[in-house]
Amino acid sequence: MALHSLLSSLFLWLPRFAAPSPASAPAPSLPVPIPSRSAFRPEPMVAWGARVTGDFKRKTIAIARRLGMDPNHLMAIMAFETGRTFDPAITNRAGSGATGLIQFMPATAKALGTTTARLAVMSAVDQLDYVETYLAPYKGKMGDLASAYMAVLYPRAVGKEPGYVLFRKGSVAYRLNRGLDTNGDGAVTKTEAAAKVEALLIEGLRLKG
């Protein structure tokens, strides 16, 4: 009996090991999704990019590349023509009827197979298609900002010297663009016309995004 009591006491002091319950078993590991390569691709940066959508930026950059021009220049032009709004429905305050991202004139819109009224109800991204179609004839000739802007404002001046006169006082064109006559001499030159767009380029580069 003494031996039996001694063995019972020893048994009580032995550590007890229980089999792990199913709840304490480690959960099976799930496969970790691998991010696509595009997830590591940085968002494109362009002048005035902070004011527009990613889709607008990407499309503008693609258009500029196809046309052989700097996308920053195209963004600066559209910023100037829309008063920094990039509003596809904005119209010219002087009453010319010009509308949209590069201020399409009614006759220009008609030549492109549309109207200013239709352009005004498009999204900015969709209207970019018409911007590209309009600029396509000047592909490869818009390497500098002044030439790029002349393609929009006064195509006859693309490739002309900086002092080339676009509009003279007394004409309807001068009245509509007299704000570009920075020295007030009654004539708007290529340099004067491009100066305000260049200022918008510098401003837009501070808002690059």
Buried (B, 14 or more C-beta within 10 A) or exposed (E): EEEEEEEEEEEEEEEEEEEEEEEEEEEEEEEEEEEEEEEEEEEBBBBBBEBBEEEBBBBBBBBBEEBEBBBBBBBBBBBBBBEBBBBBBBBBEEEBBBBBBBBBBBEBBEEBEBEBEEBBEBEBBEBBBBBBBBBEEBEEBBEEBBBBBBBBBBBEBBEBEEEBBBBEEEEEBBEBBBEBBEEEEEBBBBBBBBBBBBEBBEBBBEBEB
